[in-house]
Amino acid sequence: MTRSKSKLSPSFAWLLLLALGASQPALALQVVDARDGETVLAKVSRKEVTRISIERGRIRKVTGNAGEFVLEKDDEKGQVFIRPVSPDSTKPINLFVTSERSTVALLLQPVDTPSDTIVIREARDPLKSASRMERSGLHVRTIKNLLLA
């Protein structure tokens, strides 16, 4: 019994490598969990813009030292794009990002990376949110049934 060795043509090999490379998305996403008044750390691109957004929310206001960064707003989507003023800067950027629910302090460290995205995930206050049972109204029916019994 003879074994046949199959060779891939160079053009087919390139197409295969290109297809595999295209199928693997390059995820450069930083998700940071934050509470109102809390400071969180993230990385920001030194030379390119970094998008900052809030999960299930909109950024209403960004406060910081305007001499340290360039800010572009997207009021339609409620997100902002920032980059350091100097591409050689290694000094961290301090920002306060305000949404409808909270204000979060961001400490952004400039690093030599391509464009990136920072998504702020606001933590929900367990005291302010109703439990699943309270939202369903089932507890009222249960209390009535107990009183009737």
C-alpha positions in Angstrom: 0.0 0.0 0.0 1.4 3.3 -1.0 0.8 6.6 0.8 0.1 9.6 -1.3 1.3 12.9 -0.1 -0.9 15.7 -1.0 0.5 19.2 -1.3 -1.4 22.4 -1.2 -0.7 24.8 -4.0 0.8 28.1 -2.8 -2.1 30.1 -3.9 -4.6 27.8 -2.0 -2.4 28.0 1.1 -2.4 31.8 1.0 -6.2 31.8 0.6 -6.6 29.4 3.5 -4.4 31.6 5.7 -6.2 34.7 4.7 -9.6 33.1 5.4 -8.4 31.9 8.9 -7.0 35.4 9.6 -10.2 37.1 8.6 -12.4 34.7 10.7 -10.6 35.6 13.9 -11.8 39.0 15.0 -9.2 41.2 16.7 -10.9 42.2 20.0 -9.4 45.2 21.6 -12.1 45.9 24.1 -11.7 46.9 27.7 -14.8 46.4 29.9 -14.4 48.1 33.3 -16.9 47.7 36.2 -17.5 50.8 38.2 -19.8 52.3 40.8 -20.7 55.9 41.3 -17.8 57.8 42.7 -15.3 55.0 42.1 -12.0 55.3 40.2 -11.2 52.7 37.6 -8.0 52.1 35.6 -7.9 51.6 31.9 -5.4 51.9 29.0 -5.7 54.5 26.3 -3.9 54.6 22.9 -1.0 57.0 22.9 -1.2 58.0 19.2 -4.7 57.1 18.1 -8.2 57.8 19.4 -9.8 55.6 22.1 -13.6 55.3 22.2 -15.3 55.5 25.6 -18.9 54.4 26.0 -21.3 53.3 28.8 -23.0 49.9 28.6 -26.8 50.5 28.3 -26.3 54.3 28.7 -25.0 57.5 27.4 -22.2 59.8 28.4 -23.6 63.2 29.3 -20.4 65.0 30.4 -16.7 64.5 30.4 -14.6 66.6 32.9 -10.8 66.7 33.0 -7.7 68.8 32.3 -8.3 69.9 28.7 -4.6 70.4 28.2 -3.9 66.7 28.6 -6.2 65.2 26.0 -8.2 65.9 22.8 -11.9 65.2 23.1 -14.4 64.5 20.3 -18.1 63.9 21.2 -20.7 61.8 19.5 -23.9 63.2 21.0 -26.0 60.9 18.8 -24.7 57.7 20.3 -23.7 59.1 23.7 -20.0 58.2 23.4 -16.7 60.1 23.3 -13.3 59.7 21.6 -10.1 60.8 23.3 -6.4 60.8 22.6 -3.5 62.4 24.5 -2.4 65.8 23.2 1.2 64.6 22.9 1.9 61.1 21.3 5.0 60.9 23.5 3.1 61.4 26.7 3.2 58.7 29.4 1.4 60.8 32.0 -1.9 59.3 33.1 -5.1 61.1 32.1 -7.7 61.7 34.8 -11.3 62.0 33.6 -14.7 62.2 35.2 -17.3 60.5 33.0 -21.0 61.4 33.9 -24.0 59.4 32.8 -27.7 59.5 33.8 -27.0 57.3 36.8 -23.5 58.0 38.0 -20.1 59.8 37.8 -17.1 57.6 37.4 -13.4 58.6 37.6 -11.2 57.1 34.9 -7.5 56.9 35.3 -6.2 56.3 31.7 -2.7 55.2 31.2 -1.3 56.0 27.7 0.3 52.9 26.0 1.6 52.3 22.6 -1.3 50.4 21.1 -3.7 50.9 18.2 -7.2 52.3 18.7 -9.2 50.8 21.5 -12.6 50.8 23.1 -13.4 51.2 26.8 -16.9 50.2 27.9 -17.9 51.3 31.4 -20.3 48.8 33.0 -22.2 50.6 35.8 -22.9 48.4 38.8 -26.6 48.4 39.9 -27.4 49.4 43.4 -29.2 46.3 45.0 -31.1 48.6 47.4 -32.6 50.6 44.6 -33.6 47.8 42.3 -36.6 45.7 43.1 -36.3 41.9 43.3 -37.8 39.7 40.7 -40.6 38.7 43.0 -41.5 42.4 43.7 -41.5 43.2 40.0 -43.8 40.3 39.2 -46.4 41.3 41.8 -46.4 37.7 43.1 -45.7 38.8 46.7 -49.0 40.8 46.9 -50.9 37.7 45.8 -49.1 35.5 48.2 -49.8 37.9 51.1 -53.5 38.0 50.2 -53.7 34.3 50.1 -52.0 34.0 53.5 -54.5 36.6 55.0 -57.5 34.7 53.5 -56.2 31.4 54.9 
